[in-house]
Amino acid sequence: MHASPLPDAALVLCDRLIAFDHRERHVYLLALADASGAEAADTWLATTAGRLGEIAREPAPLPPPPAPPGTLRFEPHDHPEAYLANIAACRREIVAGETYEVCLTTELRSEGSLDPLPAYRALRARNPAPFAALLRLGDVSVLSSSPERFLRVDRHRVVESRPMKGTAARVAEPFEDACRAAQLRRDKKTRAENLMIADLAGTTSAGSPRWAPSRSRA
């Protein structure tokens, strides 16, 4: 098992938040404080609202220049022999009854300099995923282009996870589109992946998990 030099998780208490609703085109400000910090929170809300109002009245800035062509070369962390050995180890665990499916992953690594913000802008322009994110965590920057919702906790303390397994591109022609959906439903690998991820989400969630009906979507 490979131990990453980076932490497994980074937990951040966001007591000041500026949220932009891309659908409604609204900006929301959030300040979290107890009674002793209420005055500071009110000051931040007023100051931030004023500054955002000033920005809205300013001329629109020029679009950022396109990112230069990428020069990074990525290499897999595991050599082919090591990866094949990992596959054999996974098969032994399945035969032994320790698990019934394994998602075997590896890393691609590159050495070089990269400015996170222009790189993220280029990534988002190429793939505007709904859960894309640029996270600056000290000396580590995370550029995410994920289409999946990992976790959501609503005001009623209901935890929702929506991983994606088994997808196909939609097409405009209805018959071909229906054929692709039917093929997903028949595919053994796709059904196995959906069963695995539903089991994983259920066994790692506290309380009483509930599953939505199986669907084929783009």
C-alpha positions in Angstrom: 0.0 0.0 0.0 1.4 3.4 -1.0 1.3 6.1 1.8 0.9 9.6 0.3 3.1 12.3 1.7 0.0 14.5 1.7 -2.7 14.5 4.4 -5.8 12.3 3.7 -8.1 15.2 4.5 -8.1 18.9 5.3 -11.0 20.2 7.4 -11.7 24.0 7.3 -14.1 26.0 9.4 -15.6 28.5 7.0 -16.9 31.2 9.3 -16.8 33.8 6.5 -18.2 32.9 3.1 -19.0 34.6 -0.2 -21.2 32.3 -2.3 -22.2 33.0 -5.9 -25.3 31.2 -7.3 -24.5 30.8 -11.0 -28.1 29.8 -11.8 -29.9 32.7 -10.0 -27.0 35.1 -10.4 -27.1 36.1 -6.8 -24.4 36.6 -4.2 -24.8 35.4 -0.6 -22.7 36.4 2.4 -22.4 34.2 5.4 -20.8 35.1 8.8 -20.8 32.5 11.5 -20.2 33.9 15.1 -21.3 33.5 18.6 -22.5 36.4 20.8 -19.0 37.6 21.5 -18.2 37.8 17.8 -21.5 39.2 16.5 -20.2 42.8 16.1 -17.2 41.7 14.1 -19.4 39.5 11.9 -21.8 42.4 11.3 -18.9 44.7 10.4 -17.5 42.1 7.9 -20.9 41.7 6.3 -21.4 45.4 5.8 -17.8 46.0 4.6 -17.9 43.0 2.2 -21.3 44.0 0.8 -20.1 47.5 0.2 -16.9 46.3 -1.6 -18.9 43.9 -3.8 -21.2 46.7 -4.7 -18.2 48.8 -5.8 -16.9 45.9 -7.8 -20.2 45.5 -9.6 -20.1 49.2 -10.7 -16.6 49.0 -12.0 -15.9 48.3 -15.7 -15.7 44.7 -16.5 -12.1 43.5 -16.5 -10.4 42.1 -19.6 -10.5 38.4 -19.8 -7.3 36.7 -18.6 -4.9 35.7 -21.2 -5.0 32.0 -22.3 -2.7 29.7 -20.4 0.4 28.8 -22.2 0.6 25.4 -23.8 1.3 22.7 -21.2 4.8 21.3 -21.0 4.3 18.9 -18.1 5.1 15.2 -18.8 3.3 12.8 -16.5 4.6 9.4 -15.5 2.7 6.7 -13.6 3.8 6.1 -10.0 3.7 2.3 -10.4 5.8 0.5 -12.9 3.9 -2.0 -15.1 5.4 -4.9 -13.2 4.3 -3.4 -9.8 0.8 -2.6 -11.1 0.4 -6.2 -12.4 1.4 -7.5 -9.0 -1.2 -5.3 -7.4 -3.8 -6.7 -9.7 -2.8 -10.3 -8.8 -3.0 -9.3 -5.1 -6.5 -7.9 -5.6 -7.6 -11.2 -7.3 -6.3 -13.2 -4.4 -8.3 -11.1 -1.9 -11.4 -11.6 -4.0 -10.9 -15.4 -4.1 -10.3 -15.4 -0.4 -13.6 -13.7 0.2 -12.1 -10.5 1.7 -14.0 -8.4 -0.9 -15.9 -8.8 -4.1 -14.6 -5.8 -6.1 -11.6 -3.6 -6.0 -11.1 -0.1 -7.5 -7.3 -0.2 -8.1 -5.9 3.2 -8.8 -2.5 4.8 -9.1 -0.9 8.2 -9.5 0.4 10.2 -12.4 3.3 12.4 -11.4 5.2 15.3 -13.0 7.9 17.6 -11.9 7.9 21.3 -12.8 6.5 24.6 -11.9 2.8 25.4 -12.3 0.7 28.5 -11.3 -2.5 27.0 -9.9 -4.9 29.8 -10.8 -4.2 30.0 -14.6 -4.0 26.2 -14.7 -7.4 25.9 -13.0 -8.9 28.4 -15.4 -7.7 26.4 -18.3 -9.0 23.2 -16.8 -12.4 24.7 -16.1 -12.6 26.2 -19.6 -11.9 22.8 -21.1 -14.2 20.8 -18.7 -16.6 23.0 -16.7 -17.6 20.2 -14.3 -20.3 21.0 -11.7 -18.1 20.3 -8.7 -14.8 21.8 -10.0 -12.8 23.5 -7.3 -9.4 25.2 -6.7 -8.4 24.7 -3.1 -5.3 26.4 -1.6 -4.3 24.5 1.5 -1.0 25.9 2.7 1.7 24.7 0.4 -0.7 22.4 -1.4 -3.1 23.4 -4.1 -5.8 21.0 -5.3 -7.3 21.4 -8.8 -10.5 19.4 -9.0 -12.6 18.8 -12.1 -15.1 16.4 -10.6 -18.7 15.7 -11.9 -19.6 13.9 -8.7 -21.0 15.1 -5.4 -19.0 13.5 -2.6 -21.0 14.6 0.4 -23.8 17.1 1.1 -25.3 17.8 4.5 -28.6 19.8 4.5 -30.2 21.8 7.3 -32.0 18.7 8.5 -28.6 16.9 9.0 -29.3 14.5 6.1 -26.1 13.4 4.5 -26.2 12.8 0.7 -23.6 11.2 -1.5 -24.0 11.0 -5.3 -21.1 9.1 -6.9 -21.3 8.3 -10.6 -20.6 4.9 -12.1 -21.4 3.8 -15.6 -22.0 6.7 -17.9 -22.4 7.3 -21.7 -22.4 10.5 -23.7 -25.9 11.6 -24.8 -26.7 12.0 -28.4 -29.4 14.0 -30.2 -30.9 11.1 -32.1 -33.6 9.5 -29.8 -33.1 5.9 -30.9 -29.4 5.9 -30.6 -29.7 7.7 -27.2 -32.1 4.9 -26.0 -29.7 2.2 -27.2 -26.9 3.7 -25.2 -29.0 3.7 -22.1 -30.1 0.1 -22.7 -26.5 -0.9 -23.2 -25.5 0.6 -19.8 -28.3 -1.4 -18.1 -27.1 -4.7 -19.7 -23.4 -4.1 -19.1 -22.1 -6.4 -16.3 -19.2 -4.2 -15.4 -21.4 -1.1 -15.1 -23.9 -3.0 -12.8 -21.1 -4.4 -10.7 -19.6 -0.9 -10.2 -23.0 0.5 -9.2 -23.5 -2.3 -6.7 -20.0 -1.7 -5.3 -20.4 2.1 -4.9 -23.9 1.8 -3.4 -22.6 -0.7 -0.9 -19.6 1.5 -0.1 -21.8 4.6 0.4 -24.2 2.6 2.6 -21.6 0.9 4.8 -19.7 4.1 5.4 -22.7 6.3 6.3 -24.1 6.5 9.8 -27.8 6.0 10.4 -30.2 4.3 7.9 -29.0 4.8 4.3 -31.5 4.9 1.5 -30.8 4.3 -2.2 -32.5 6.0 -5.2 -33.7 3.6 -7.9 -31.0 2.5 -10.4 -30.9 4.8 -13.4 -28.9 5.3 -16.6 -28.0 8.9 -17.2 -25.5 10.9 -19.1 
